[in-house]
Amino acid sequence: MSDALTGSLATALRAARESHELSAGALAERSGVSRAMIGKIERGEAQPTAVLLSRLATALGLTLSELVARAEGGDRGLVRRADQPTWQDPVTGYVRRAVSPPGHGATELVEVELPSGAEAGFPAGSYAFAGHQIWVLSGRLRFHEGEHRHDLAAGDCLRLGRPVDCAYENPGPEPCRYLVVLTKR
């Protein structure tokens, strides 16, 4: 993530928290992220992981894409590939591209590239207010949906059931690219 995006993400998170009239402590209770970490993120002193950002966004009633879109600013109908914001998880190295134009649409498209051997897990709350589908573009993806394991190859599409803890895992030797489609309920 660029320094500019780190700063604008800090501003967007703080603005979203304040618009909900939440203290950092209240957001910490809702999200399970420590108050100290929220402060570091809001000051641009820490680069959060995908899991932390997802927890914060969910506690604010937003998807991760909406939070990143707010950081990018604007409400356009067209966003060129070169202008689509990307974010790299500092722990897994996964790269997330917000494909959909920023704004308040009912459907969001997110392209992810997950490095070989990497795994990223998310709590059920991350998808509590959105339908969720995964379409594998290239490589192999092992998706853990609660107790169920789905082994997916290029071209496979999976629609998730009720929200449960989940994890994306790349068991293959090459990076895996997939598209996540989120539809607000």
Helices and strands as residue ranges (DSSP letters): H 3-19, H 24-31, H 35-42, H 50-59, H 64-72, G 81-83, E 86-88, E 95-98, E 107-114, E 119-122, G 124-127, E 130-138, E 140-145, E 148-153, E 157-159, E 166-169, E 176-184
